[in-house]
Amino acid sequence: MKGALALALADDLQTPIVVTSNTDLDVVKARLKADGPSYVFLDVNGEYVPVKSFALLLHLQDRRGDNGLWEAFADSAPLPVLPFEQLTARALDVLSQEVTLVRRAGELKYILREDFFLNTVLASNGDELSWLRNLFTSIPRGLMIVDLNFRLVNSNAEAHRILRMAPQDLADSRLNEVLGKQYFEYVMRTQNNLLNQVIYSSNQATMLIDFVPLVNNQVMTGYALVLADLPSAEAMAMELDSVKELNEDLNAILSTIYDEIVVVDGLGQVLRASENYVASQWDQPPPTLIGKTLPKFKPQTSIINRVIREVQKHKRKVSMMDSSADAQVLTVGNPVFANSGKLQKIILASRDLTEFSRLQRELESTRKQRETYKRELEELRQRVTQVNGLMPIYSSPVMHAVMQKAERVAPFSATVLLQGESGVGKEVIASAIHSLSERRDAPMIKINCSAIPESLLESELFGYEKGAFSGANPHGKAGLFVKADKGTLFLDEISEIPLAIQAKLLRAIQEREVYPVGSTEPVRFDTRIVAATNQSLPDLVAQGKFREDLFYRVNVFPIDIPPLRERTEDIGILANHFLYQFNSTYQRDLRLTSSALELLEAYDYPGNVRELQNLVQRIAISANEDVIDASVVEQILMKGPAAADGQSPRRFSQVVPLKQAIEQVEDELVSLAMEKYHSSTKAAKALGINQSTVSRKYQAIQRRRMRQTEAK
């Protein structure tokens, strides 16, 4: 039977066409045209390489002198050459190749195609090939041989299972009716393979089928079908899709990670690299180095190679820092081991710390400035409205100096004397001192010394025992000094305290103890004293109206608060603050224009902040529109005696001294300019004088008109 198989094979063998350095390609071309064999082979130093394009041979024909023809195929994989006598024994080698070269009697004689061999083997009944039939039966794919009449010639059990048909039913069927005639017709017409066809059979079996033509001497003799169960194929496809998606996710992760990631094998060959990389340590992007061995490509002194060597040597995680004048790079190498314990991969992660180091230095500098910023922030606190009005609102340098003094004395228990005109905000400064001190959680007691009768002032300040005098509380009463224990006592208008009580006040401040009225036992206290006055205490001392020793006792840390006319920068911010309070109380949305604020700043405010507050409230009540312009402010601020016709008189009704006439003309012109432009800057430009001159003269005009209005 072996000889019969060899004879059958010999019928399908073709004589190869081999091109050597001495072969005339025109002869090859003529033979191809006459005999029509499918393959031409190139003899490259005794190895045989298939040439799939004869046109390429013709193109390279002129280069044979410098071996260019063979160099073009030097990297091609050579074909195996089998002895003719071993074709049956090495059937698997034949089936694994599309074309096999056959040697007979020591010479290259034949070409054996895979489909010819398969057709001959399946058609043979030799006992020597029973192992091959057993092999086909055990293959986990359905195999079928079908003749040209679409009858089954041979099949395995897997084909029966996939088709869901018994062997006898399958043998009695015509396969074109079971699987569809169009597939067979295509293979018959083209004699080409038809692969990966999804087919639903008549008995609801779903499968994936390859149709292969069986050709003998260039004549098609039947079909070979390879069947796969579609659920299995779909599972494989889904697994491949899952791997593909996982790979895409991995690439996306690597592209978004800030660090540079390079994966090498145990010898340092690059397997994968992220798109992000530290440019300072590479001459070219790492993704372009895949397949190259880093220890051979980069200098041995590079941080990458040093990390690789340390990981290979110690088999553990290694971290190294590479610092230079231009950059700082941290590289970490993590080993990955196989189940056997062999070093399989090294994952290298590098991070450029240059920017991080710069930010760290800046952070250190910022930390050093933190205390400075904190102090500056504390200085700005008073410019913001605080709860219960504890902090003054200002923007002028003179008030900034006042608040610096208040902040400086606040941590101490020294007595503070606040001096300034009525309405400048002495009580607000006192509250600020208390809120900035460590006594802020204790009470702050306020008393206006001029508002309490002399007969009651002593008992209010120092308290009294029960039954001390008629009409007294039967349980007695603690004085304000004691009530303010651990806190602050604010003595407003201290200059109004009678001389008889000043002596007791001196002792209370000096000894930190008081004798309540009707008591012989002192009561001690720990109270911070803040006094305020709108008069000159030295003058009162000189007049004998204020005790000199008491003056020196309360004048420990004096703070002079300037009047509002000396800090015009505060007028605008205070006016807006008072208007905001009015809006919040009465749900209004009033706003002052810049020209209105300029008019407010031009007034000298003899009543200081208190007068400004009342004036803003009067303006807000009088406003008909949400936007308050200069005309509204003018009606309130500048209203003077009216002439008979309702206008301010601007003409001379009698002869007056020239100096007086000039002053009156100046007043009229300045008033007219301010009424027209509502801005001291624009009025000064129209009058051709300095803005400060306009402001000064306009303030004088306002004062005179206010006095006239008050006199009426």
C-alpha positions as CSV (number, residue, x, y, z in Angstrom):
1,M,0.0,0.0,0.0
2,K,2.9,2.3,0.6
3,G,4.0,2.0,-2.9
4,A,0.5,2.6,-4.1
5,L,0.3,5.8,-2.1
6,A,3.7,6.9,-3.5
7,L,2.5,6.2,-7.0
8,A,-0.7,8.2,-6.3
9,L,1.4,11.0,-5.0
10,A,3.6,10.9,-8.0
11,D,0.6,11.6,-10.2
12,D,0.2,15.0,-8.4
13,L,3.8,16.0,-8.3
14,Q,5.2,18.8,-10.5
15,T,8.7,19.5,-11.5
16,P,10.0,22.7,-9.8
17,I,11.5,25.7,-11.6
18,V,14.7,26.7,-9.7
19,V,16.5,30.0,-10.6
20,T,20.2,30.1,-9.9
21,S,22.9,32.7,-10.8
22,N,23.3,31.1,-14.1
23,T,19.6,30.7,-15.0
24,D,18.3,32.6,-18.1
25,L,15.1,34.3,-16.9
26,D,13.7,34.3,-20.4
27,V,13.9,30.5,-20.5
28,V,12.0,30.5,-17.1
29,K,9.4,32.9,-18.6
30,A,8.9,30.6,-21.6
31,R,8.5,27.5,-19.4
32,L,6.0,29.2,-17.2
33,K,4.0,30.1,-20.3
34,A,4.2,26.6,-21.6
35,D,3.8,24.4,-18.5
36,G,2.0,26.7,-16.2
37,P,3.4,25.5,-12.9
38,S,2.4,27.6,-9.9
39,Y,5.7,28.2,-8.3
40,V,9.3,29.4,-9.0
41,F,12.1,28.9,-6.5
42,L,15.3,30.8,-6.0
43,D,18.5,28.9,-5.0
44,V,20.2,31.1,-2.4
45,N,23.4,29.4,-1.3
46,G,21.7,25.9,-1.4
47,E,18.5,27.1,0.3
48,Y,15.3,27.3,-1.7
49,V,13.0,30.3,-1.4
50,P,9.6,30.7,-3.1
51,V,9.4,33.6,-5.5
52,K,5.8,34.9,-5.5
53,S,6.4,37.6,-8.1
54,F,8.2,36.7,-11.3
55,A,8.0,40.4,-12.2
56,L,10.4,41.1,-9.3
57,L,12.9,38.6,-10.8
58,L,12.7,40.5,-14.1
59,H,13.1,43.8,-12.4
60,L,16.3,42.6,-10.6
61,Q,17.7,40.8,-13.5
62,D,20.2,43.5,-14.3
63,R,21.6,43.4,-10.7
64,R,22.7,39.8,-10.7
65,G,26.3,40.9,-11.3
66,D,26.5,42.3,-7.8
67,N,24.4,39.6,-6.2
68,G,21.5,42.1,-5.8
69,L,19.0,39.4,-6.9
70,W,19.9,37.1,-4.0
71,E,20.4,39.9,-1.5
72,A,16.7,40.9,-2.1
73,F,15.6,37.4,-0.9
74,A,18.3,36.9,1.8
75,D,15.8,37.3,4.7
76,S,13.2,35.0,3.2
77,A,12.5,31.7,5.1
78,P,13.7,28.7,3.1
79,L,11.4,25.8,2.3
80,P,12.0,22.3,3.8
81,V,13.1,19.6,1.4
82,L,11.8,16.0,2.1
83,P,12.9,12.7,0.6
84,F,10.3,11.1,-1.6
85,E,10.4,7.9,0.5
86,Q,9.4,9.7,3.7
87,L,6.4,11.6,2.5
88,T,4.0,9.2,4.3
89,A,6.0,9.0,7.5
90,R,6.3,12.8,7.6
91,A,2.7,13.5,6.6
92,L,2.3,16.2,9.3
93,D,5.3,18.1,8.0
94,V,3.7,18.0,4.5
95,L,0.3,19.2,5.9
96,S,1.9,22.1,7.8
97,Q,3.3,23.7,4.6
98,E,1.4,25.1,1.6
99,V,4.2,23.7,-0.7
100,T,6.8,21.0,0.0
101,L,9.9,20.4,-2.1
102,V,10.6,16.7,-2.7
103,R,14.1,15.2,-3.3
104,R,14.4,11.9,-5.1
105,A,17.7,10.1,-5.7
106,G,19.5,13.0,-4.2
107,E,18.1,15.6,-6.6
108,L,15.4,18.2,-6.3
109,K,12.7,16.7,-8.3
110,Y,9.1,17.6,-7.4
111,I,6.7,20.1,-5.9
112,L,4.0,18.7,-3.6
113,R,1.0,20.9,-2.8
114,E,-0.9,20.5,0.5
115,D,-4.3,20.0,-1.1
116,F,-3.0,17.3,-3.5
117,F,-1.5,15.4,-0.6
118,L,-4.6,15.7,1.5
119,N,-6.8,14.5,-1.3
120,T,-4.6,11.5,-2.0
121,V,-4.4,10.5,1.6
122,L,-8.1,10.7,2.3
123,A,-8.9,8.7,-0.8
124,S,-6.5,5.9,0.2
125,N,-7.6,2.8,2.2
126,G,-4.1,1.7,3.2
127,D,-3.7,0.3,6.7
128,E,-0.4,2.2,7.0
129,L,-2.5,5.5,7.1
130,S,-5.0,4.4,9.8
131,W,-3.1,6.6,12.3
132,L,-3.7,9.6,10.0
133,R,-7.4,8.8,10.0
134,N,-7.4,8.5,13.7
135,L,-5.7,11.9,13.8
136,F,-8.4,13.5,11.7
137,T,-11.0,11.9,13.9
138,S,-9.5,13.4,17.1
139,I,-9.1,16.9,15.7
140,P,-11.5,19.3,17.6
141,R,-12.9,20.6,14.4
142,G,-15.4,19.1,12.1
143,L,-13.8,17.7,8.9
144,M,-15.7,16.6,5.8
145,I,-14.8,15.5,2.3
146,V,-17.6,16.1,-0.2
147,D,-17.6,15.0,-3.9
148,L,-18.8,17.1,-6.8
149,N,-22.3,15.7,-6.4
150,F,-22.4,17.2,-2.9
151,R,-22.4,13.7,-1.3
152,L,-20.4,13.0,1.8
153,V,-17.2,11.0,1.1
154,N,-15.7,11.1,4.6
155,S,-16.3,12.9,7.9
156,N,-15.4,12.8,11.6
157,A,-17.6,12.7,14.7
158,E,-17.1,16.4,15.5
159,A,-18.7,17.3,12.1
160,H,-21.7,15.1,13.1
161,R,-22.0,16.9,16.5
162,I,-21.8,20.4,15.0
163,L,-24.3,19.6,12.3
164,R,-26.6,17.9,14.8
165,M,-27.0,15.0,12.3
166,A,-26.5,11.2,12.6
167,P,-23.8,9.7,10.3
168,Q,-26.4,7.8,8.3
169,D,-28.6,10.9,7.9
170,L,-25.6,12.9,6.8
171,A,-24.5,10.2,4.3
172,D,-28.0,10.2,2.7
173,S,-28.1,14.1,2.4
174,R,-26.9,16.4,-0.3
175,L,-24.7,18.9,1.5
176,N,-25.6,21.8,-0.8
177,E,-29.2,21.5,0.5
178,V,-28.0,21.4,4.1
179,L,-25.4,24.2,4.0
180,G,-26.4,26.2,1.0
181,K,-25.5,25.8,-2.7
182,Q,-23.9,29.3,-3.2
183,Y,-20.8,28.3,-1.2
184,F,-20.1,25.2,-3.2
185,E,-20.8,27.1,-6.5
186,Y,-18.3,29.8,-5.6
187,V,-15.6,27.3,-4.8
188,M,-16.3,25.4,-8.0
189,R,-16.3,28.6,-10.1
190,T,-13.1,30.1,-8.7
191,Q,-11.3,27.1,-7.2
192,N,-10.4,29.4,-4.4
193,N,-10.7,28.8,-0.6
194,L,-13.9,30.3,1.0
195,L,-13.1,30.9,4.7
196,N,-15.0,31.9,7.8
197,Q,-18.6,31.5,6.5
198,V,-21.2,31.7,9.2
199,I,-24.0,29.2,8.2
200,Y,-27.3,28.4,9.8
201,S,-28.3,24.8,8.8
202,S,-31.9,23.6,8.3
203,N,-31.8,21.9,11.7
204,Q,-30.9,25.2,13.4
205,A,-27.2,24.4,13.9
206,T,-25.0,27.5,13.8
207,M,-21.4,27.0,12.6
208,L,-18.4,28.6,11.0
209,I,-17.2,26.7,7.9
210,D,-14.2,26.9,5.6
211,F,-14.7,25.5,2.0
212,V,-11.5,24.3,0.4
213,P,-11.3,22.9,-3.2
214,L,-9.7,19.5,-3.8
215,V,-7.7,19.7,-7.1
216,N,-6.0,16.8,-8.9
217,N,-3.9,17.6,-12.0
218,Q,-5.5,21.0,-12.1
219,V,-9.0,19.4,-12.1
220,M,-11.3,19.9,-9.1
221,T,-12.4,16.6,-7.7
222,G,-14.3,17.6,-4.6
223,Y,-14.5,19.8,-1.5
224,A,-12.9,19.8,1.9
225,L,-14.9,21.4,4.7
226,V,-13.6,22.5,8.1
227,L,-16.4,23.2,10.6
228,A,-16.3,25.0,14.0
229,D,-19.1,25.3,16.5
230,L,-20.0,29.1,16.3
231,P,-20.5,29.5,20.1
232,S,-16.9,28.3,20.6
233,A,-15.7,30.6,17.8
234,E,-17.7,33.5,19.3
235,A,-16.1,32.8,22.7
236,M,-12.7,32.9,21.1
237,A,-13.6,36.1,19.2
238,M,-14.9,37.7,22.4
239,E,-11.8,36.7,24.2
240,L,-9.7,38.3,21.5
241,D,-11.8,41.4,21.6
242,S,-11.4,41.5,25.4
243,V,-7.6,41.3,25.0
244,K,-7.7,44.0,22.3
245,E,-9.8,46.3,24.5
246,L,-7.5,45.6,27.5
247,N,-4.5,46.5,25.3
248,E,-6.3,49.7,24.2
249,D,-7.1,50.5,27.8
250,L,-3.5,49.9,28.8
251,N,-2.2,52.2,26.0
252,A,-4.7,54.8,27.0
253,I,-3.6,54.6,30.7
254,L,0.1,54.8,29.7
255,S,-0.6,57.9,27.5
256,T,-2.4,59.7,30.4
257,I,0.1,58.9,33.2
258,Y,2.3,61.8,33.9
259,D,5.3,59.5,34.6
260,E,7.4,57.9,31.9
261,I,6.7,54.1,31.8
262,V,9.1,51.7,30.0
263,V,8.7,47.9,30.2
264,V,11.7,45.7,29.4
265,D,12.4,42.0,29.6
266,G,14.9,40.4,31.9
267,L,17.7,41.3,29.6
268,G,16.7,44.9,29.1
269,Q,14.9,44.7,25.7
270,V,12.1,47.2,25.4
271,L,8.7,45.6,25.2
272,R,6.4,48.6,25.7
273,A,6.8,52.3,26.4
274,S,4.4,55.2,27.2
275,E,4.0,58.2,24.9
276,N,5.0,60.5,27.8
277,Y,8.7,60.5,28.5
278,V,11.4,62.5,30.1
279,A,13.0,64.2,27.1
280,S,16.3,65.0,28.9
281,Q,17.3,61.3,29.2
282,W,16.4,60.1,25.6
283,D,17.8,60.9,22.2
284,Q,14.7,59.6,20.6
285,P,11.2,58.7,22.0
286,P,11.1,55.3,23.9
287,P,8.2,53.9,21.8
288,T,10.6,53.9,18.8
289,L,13.0,51.7,20.7
290,I,10.7,48.7,21.1
291,G,12.7,45.6,20.3
292,K,16.0,47.1,21.1
293,T,18.1,46.2,24.2
294,L,18.7,49.3,26.3
295,P,22.1,48.3,27.8
296,K,23.4,48.1,24.2
297,F,21.6,51.2,23.0
298,K,22.3,53.6,25.8
299,P,25.5,54.4,27.8
300,Q,26.1,52.2,30.8
301,T,26.2,55.3,33.0
302,S,22.7,56.3,32.2
303,I,20.2,56.1,35.1
304,I,18.0,53.6,33.1
305,N,20.8,51.1,32.7
306,R,22.0,51.6,36.3
307,V,18.5,50.8,37.5
308,I,18.2,47.7,35.2
309,R,21.6,46.4,36.5
310,E,20.6,46.8,40.1
311,V,17.2,45.1,39.6
312,Q,18.9,42.2,37.8
313,K,21.5,41.9,40.5
314,H,19.4,42.2,43.7
315,K,16.0,41.1,42.3
316,R,14.1,43.8,44.2
317,K,12.7,47.3,43.7
318,V,15.3,49.9,43.0
319,S,15.0,53.7,43.1
320,M,17.7,56.1,41.9
321,M,17.9,59.9,41.5
322,D,19.8,61.5,38.6
323,S,20.7,65.1,39.4
324,S,22.3,67.5,37.0
325,A,22.5,71.2,36.5
326,D,19.5,71.1,34.1
327,A,17.3,68.4,35.4
328,Q,16.5,66.0,38.3
329,V,15.0,62.6,37.3
330,L,13.8,59.9,39.7
331,T,13.7,56.4,38.2
332,V,12.1,53.4,39.9
333,G,12.6,49.8,38.7
334,N,10.1,47.1,39.7
335,P,10.9,43.5,38.9
336,V,8.2,41.0,37.6
337,F,8.9,37.3,38.2
338,A,7.7,34.2,36.4
339,N,6.2,31.3,38.4
340,S,9.6,29.7,38.3
341,G,11.1,32.7,40.0
342,K,13.0,33.8,37.0
343,L,13.2,37.6,36.4
344,Q,10.7,38.0,33.5
345,K,10.2,41.8,33.2
346,I,11.3,45.1,34.7
347,I,8.9,48.0,34.8
348,L,10.7,51.3,34.8
349,A,8.9,54.5,35.9
350,S,10.7,57.8,35.6
351,R,9.6,61.2,36.8
352,D,11.1,64.6,36.0
353,L,11.4,66.3,39.4
354,T,12.9,69.5,38.0
355,E,9.5,71.4,38.1
356,F,8.7,69.7,41.4
357,S,11.9,70.9,43.0
358,R,11.3,74.4,41.7
359,L,7.8,74.3,43.2
360,Q,9.2,73.0,46.4
361,R,11.6,75.9,46.7
362,E,8.8,78.3,45.9
363,L,6.7,76.6,48.6
364,E,9.5,77.0,51.1
365,S,9.7,80.6,50.2
366,T,6.0,80.9,50.6
367,R,6.1,79.3,54.0
368,K,8.7,81.8,55.1
369,Q,6.4,84.6,54.0
370,R,3.4,83.1,55.7
371,E,3.8,85.0,58.9
372,T,4.3,88.2,57.0
373,Y,1.1,87.6,55.0
374,K,-0.7,86.7,58.2
375,R,0.3,90.0,59.8
376,E,-0.7,91.9,56.7
377,L,-4.1,90.1,56.7
378,E,-4.6,91.1,60.3
379,E,-3.9,94.7,59.3
380,L,-6.6,94.4,56.6
381,R,-9.2,92.9,58.9
382,Q,-10.3,96.3,60.2
383,R,-11.2,97.4,56.6
384,V,-13.9,94.8,56.5
385,T,-17.3,95.1,58.2
386,Q,-17.2,92.9,61.3
387,V,-20.0,91.6,63.4
388,N,-21.5,94.2,65.7
389,G,-19.3,96.9,64.2
390,L,-16.3,95.9,66.3
391,M,-13.8,97.1,63.7
392,P,-13.5,100.6,62.1
393,I,-13.9,101.0,58.4
394,Y,-11.2,103.1,56.8
395,S,-8.7,103.5,54.0
396,S,-6.7,106.6,55.0
397,P,-3.1,106.3,56.1
398,V,-3.8,108.3,59.3
399,M,-6.5,105.8,60.4
400,H,-4.1,103.0,59.5
401,A,-1.6,104.5,62.0
402,V,-4.3,104.7,64.6
403,M,-5.2,101.0,64.1
404,Q,-1.6,100.0,64.3
405,K,-1.4,101.6,67.7
406,A,-4.6,99.9,68.8
407,E,-3.3,96.5,67.6
408,R,0.0,97.1,69.4
409,V,-1.6,97.9,72.7
410,A,-4.4,95.4,72.5
411,P,-2.4,92.3,73.9
412,F,-1.5,94.3,77.1
413,S,-3.6,95.4,80.0
414,A,-2.3,99.0,80.0
415,T,-4.8,101.8,80.3
416,V,-5.6,103.5,77.0
417,L,-6.8,107.1,76.5
418,L,-8.7,107.8,73.3
419,Q,-8.7,111.5,72.4
420,G,-10.7,113.1,69.5
421,E,-13.6,115.2,68.6
422,S,-17.1,114.1,69.2
423,G,-18.3,111.5,66.6
424,V,-14.8,110.4,65.4
425,G,-15.4,106.8,66.5
426,K,-13.7,106.5,69.8
427,E,-16.2,103.8,71.0
428,V,-15.5,101.8,67.8
429,I,-11.7,102.0,68.5
430,A,-12.3,100.9,72.1
431,S,-14.3,97.9,70.9
432,A,-11.6,97.0,68.4
433,I,-9.0,97.0,71.2
434,H,-11.1,94.7,73.2
435,S,-11.8,92.3,70.3
436,L,-8.1,92.1,69.5
437,S,-7.1,91.4,73.1
438,E,-7.1,88.1,75.0
439,R,-10.0,89.5,76.9
440,R,-12.3,89.2,73.9
441,D,-14.4,86.4,75.4
442,A,-15.0,88.4,78.6
443,P,-17.6,91.3,78.8
444,M,-16.9,94.8,77.7
445,I,-18.8,97.3,79.8
446,K,-19.4,100.8,78.4
447,I,-20.5,103.9,80.4
448,N,-20.9,107.5,79.4
449,C,-19.7,109.4,82.4
450,S,-21.5,112.6,81.3
451,A,-24.9,110.9,81.1
452,I,-25.1,109.7,84.7
453,P,-26.0,112.1,87.6
454,E,-23.2,112.6,90.1
455,S,-25.2,111.1,92.9
456,L,-25.5,107.8,91.0
457,L,-22.2,107.7,89.2
458,E,-20.2,106.5,92.3
459,S,-22.6,103.6,93.0
460,E,-22.6,102.7,89.3
461,L,-18.8,102.5,89.1
462,F,-18.0,101.0,92.4
463,G,-21.3,99.3,93.5
464,Y,-23.0,99.4,96.9
465,E,-23.9,97.1,99.8
466,K,-27.4,96.3,100.8
467,G,-29.0,99.1,102.8
468,A,-26.3,101.6,101.9
469,F,-28.9,104.2,101.1
470,S,-32.6,104.6,100.8
471,G,-34.1,103.2,97.6
472,A,-31.1,100.9,97.1
473,N,-31.5,97.4,96.0
474,P,-32.0,95.3,99.1
475,H,-29.5,92.8,97.8
476,G,-26.8,95.3,96.9
477,K,-25.3,95.8,93.6
478,A,-21.9,95.1,92.0
479,G,-20.1,98.1,90.3
480,L,-19.1,98.2,86.7
481,F,-15.5,97.7,87.6
482,V,-16.4,94.3,89.1
483,K,-18.9,93.4,86.4
484,A,-16.1,93.9,83.8
485,D,-13.7,91.6,85.6
486,K,-11.4,89.8,83.2
487,G,-12.8,92.1,80.5
488,T,-12.8,95.8,79.5
489,L,-14.4,98.9,81.0
490,F,-14.9,101.8,78.6
491,L,-15.2,105.2,80.3
492,D,-16.5,107.5,77.7
493,E,-16.3,111.3,78.4
494,I,-14.0,110.7,81.4
495,S,-13.4,114.5,81.6
496,E,-17.0,114.9,82.9
497,I,-16.4,112.9,86.1
498,P,-16.8,115.1,89.1
499,L,-13.6,115.9,91.2
500,A,-15.0,114.2,94.2
501,I,-15.2,110.8,92.4
502,Q,-11.9,111.3,90.5
503,A,-10.0,110.5,93.7
504,K,-11.8,107.1,94.1
505,L,-11.4,106.4,90.4
506,L,-7.6,107.1,90.7
507,R,-7.4,104.5,93.6
508,A,-9.5,102.0,91.7
509,I,-7.2,102.2,88.6
510,Q,-4.1,102.2,90.6
511,E,-4.9,99.5,93.2
512,R,-7.2,97.4,91.1
513,E,-9.7,97.3,93.9
514,V,-12.9,99.3,94.9
515,Y,-14.8,100.0,98.0
516,P,-18.5,99.6,97.3
517,V,-20.7,102.3,98.9
518,G,-21.4,101.4,102.4
519,S,-18.7,98.7,102.6
520,T,-15.4,98.7,104.5
521,E,-14.0,95.7,102.6
522,P,-12.4,96.2,99.2
523,V,-13.4,94.1,96.2
524,R,-10.5,93.3,93.8
525,F,-11.0,93.0,90.0
526,D,-8.9,92.4,86.9
527,T,-10.3,94.9,84.4
528,R,-8.8,96.6,81.4
529,I,-9.5,100.4,81.4
530,V,-10.1,102.3,78.2
531,A,-11.0,106.0,78.6
532,A,-12.1,108.5,76.0
533,T,-12.5,112.3,75.9
534,N,-13.3,115.0,73.4
535,Q,-11.6,117.7,75.5
536,S,-8.0,118.4,76.2
537,L,-7.2,116.9,79.6
538,P,-4.0,118.9,80.0
539,D,-6.1,122.1,79.7
540,L,-8.6,120.8,82.2
541,V,-5.7,120.0,84.5
542,A,-4.4,123.5,84.2
543,Q,-7.9,124.8,84.9
544,G,-8.2,122.6,88.0
545,K,-11.1,120.7,86.6
546,F,-9.3,117.4,86.3
547,R,-6.9,115.8,88.7
548,E,-3.3,115.8,87.5
549,D,-2.5,112.4,89.1
550,L,-5.6,110.8,87.5
551,F,-4.5,112.3,84.1
552,Y,-1.1,110.6,84.4
553,R,-2.8,107.4,85.4
554,V,-5.2,107.2,82.4
555,N,-2.7,108.7,80.0
556,V,-0.6,105.5,79.9
557,F,-1.1,104.9,76.1
558,P,-2.8,107.8,74.4
559,I,-4.3,107.4,70.9
560,D,-5.4,110.5,69.0
561,I,-8.2,109.9,66.5
562,P,-8.2,112.5,63.7
563,P,-11.5,114.2,62.7
564,L,-13.1,113.1,59.4
565,R,-12.1,116.3,57.6
566,E,-8.5,115.2,58.0
567,R,-9.1,111.8,56.5
568,T,-11.2,112.5,53.4
569,E,-10.2,109.1,52.0
570,D,-12.5,107.4,54.5
571,I,-15.6,109.4,53.5
572,G,-16.4,107.4,50.4
573,I,-15.9,104.0,52.0
574,L,-17.9,105.0,55.1
575,A,-20.7,106.5,53.0
576,N,-21.1,103.3,51.0
577,H,-21.0,101.3,54.2
578,F,-23.8,103.3,55.8
579,L,-25.8,103.1,52.6
580,Y,-25.3,99.3,52.6
581,Q,-26.7,99.2,56.2
582,F,-29.7,101.2,55.1
583,N,-30.3,98.9,52.1
584,S,-30.1,95.8,54.3
585,T,-32.5,97.2,56.8
586,Y,-35.1,98.5,54.4
587,Q,-34.6,96.1,51.4
588,R,-33.5,98.8,49.1
589,D,-30.9,98.8,46.3
590,L,-29.5,102.4,46.4
591,R,-26.2,103.3,45.0
592,L,-24.0,106.5,45.1
593,T,-22.5,107.8,41.9
594,S,-18.9,108.9,41.8
595,S,-20.0,112.6,41.4
596,A,-22.2,112.2,44.5
597,L,-19.3,110.8,46.5
598,E,-17.1,113.8,45.4
599,L,-19.7,116.2,46.8
600,L,-19.8,114.2,50.1
601,E,-16.0,114.4,50.2
602,A,-16.0,118.1,49.7
603,Y,-17.9,118.7,53.1
604,D,-15.9,119.1,56.3
605,Y,-18.3,117.3,58.7
606,P,-18.0,119.1,62.0
607,G,-20.0,116.2,63.5
608,N,-17.5,113.7,62.0
609,V,-18.5,110.1,61.3
610,R,-21.8,110.4,63.3
611,E,-22.8,113.4,61.0
612,L,-21.8,111.5,57.9
613,Q,-24.0,108.5,59.0
614,N,-27.0,110.8,59.6
615,L,-26.4,112.6,56.3
616,V,-26.3,109.3,54.3
617,Q,-29.5,108.2,55.9
618,R,-31.2,111.5,55.1
619,I,-30.0,111.2,51.5
620,A,-31.3,107.7,51.2
621,I,-34.7,108.6,52.5
622,S,-34.9,111.6,50.1
623,A,-33.8,109.6,47.0
624,N,-36.5,108.9,44.4
625,E,-34.3,106.6,42.2
626,D,-32.0,103.7,43.1
627,V,-29.0,105.6,41.6
628,I,-28.2,108.6,43.8
629,D,-26.4,111.3,41.8
630,A,-24.8,114.6,42.8
631,S,-28.1,116.6,42.4
632,V,-29.7,114.6,45.2
633,V,-26.7,115.1,47.5
634,E,-26.6,118.8,46.6
635,Q,-30.2,119.3,47.7
636,I,-29.5,117.9,51.1
637,L,-25.9,119.1,51.6
638,M,-25.9,122.5,49.9
639,K,-29.3,124.0,50.6
640,G,-28.9,127.7,51.5
641,P,-31.2,130.7,51.9
642,A,-33.4,131.1,48.8
643,A,-34.1,134.3,47.0
644,A,-37.5,135.5,46.3
645,D,-37.6,133.8,43.0
646,G,-36.5,130.5,44.5
647,Q,-32.9,130.7,43.3
648,S,-29.8,131.5,45.3
649,P,-29.0,135.3,44.9
650,R,-26.1,135.8,42.5
651,R,-26.5,139.6,41.7
652,F,-25.5,142.6,43.7
653,S,-28.4,144.6,45.1
654,Q,-26.2,147.3,46.7
655,V,-22.7,148.6,46.6
656,V,-20.3,146.5,48.7
657,P,-16.5,146.7,49.2
658,L,-14.5,145.3,46.3
659,K,-12.9,142.6,48.4
660,Q,-16.3,141.4,49.5
661,A,-17.6,141.5,45.9
662,I,-14.6,139.4,44.7
663,E,-15.3,136.8,47.3
664,Q,-19.0,136.7,46.5
665,V,-18.2,136.3,42.7
666,E,-15.8,133.5,43.6
667,D,-18.4,131.8,45.7
668,E,-21.0,132.1,42.9
669,L,-18.6,130.8,40.2
670,V,-17.4,127.9,42.3
671,S,-21.0,127.0,43.2
672,L,-22.1,127.3,39.6
673,A,-19.3,125.1,38.4
674,M,-20.0,122.4,41.0
675,E,-23.7,122.4,40.3
676,K,-23.0,122.0,36.6
677,Y,-20.2,119.4,36.7
678,H,-20.8,117.7,40.1
679,S,-17.1,117.1,40.2
680,S,-14.4,119.2,41.8
681,T,-11.9,117.9,39.2
682,K,-14.1,119.0,36.3
683,A,-15.1,122.2,38.0
684,A,-11.4,123.1,38.6
685,K,-10.6,122.4,34.9
686,A,-13.5,124.7,33.8
687,L,-12.4,127.5,36.2
688,G,-8.7,127.1,35.4
689,I,-7.6,126.6,39.0
690,N,-6.3,123.7,41.1
691,Q,-8.7,121.0,42.3
692,S,-7.6,121.5,45.9
693,T,-8.5,125.2,45.6
694,V,-12.0,124.3,44.4
695,S,-12.5,121.8,47.1
696,R,-11.3,124.2,49.8
697,K,-13.5,127.1,48.7
698,Y,-16.4,124.8,48.2
699,Q,-16.1,123.5,51.8
700,A,-16.1,127.1,53.0
701,I,-19.3,127.8,51.0
702,Q,-21.0,124.8,52.5
703,R,-20.0,125.7,56.1
704,R,-21.4,129.2,55.7
705,R,-24.7,127.9,54.2
706,M,-25.1,125.2,56.9
707,R,-24.7,127.9,59.6
708,Q,-27.3,130.1,57.8
709,T,-29.7,127.1,57.7
710,E,-29.2,126.3,61.3
711,A,-29.7,129.9,62.3
712,K,-33.1,130.0,60.6
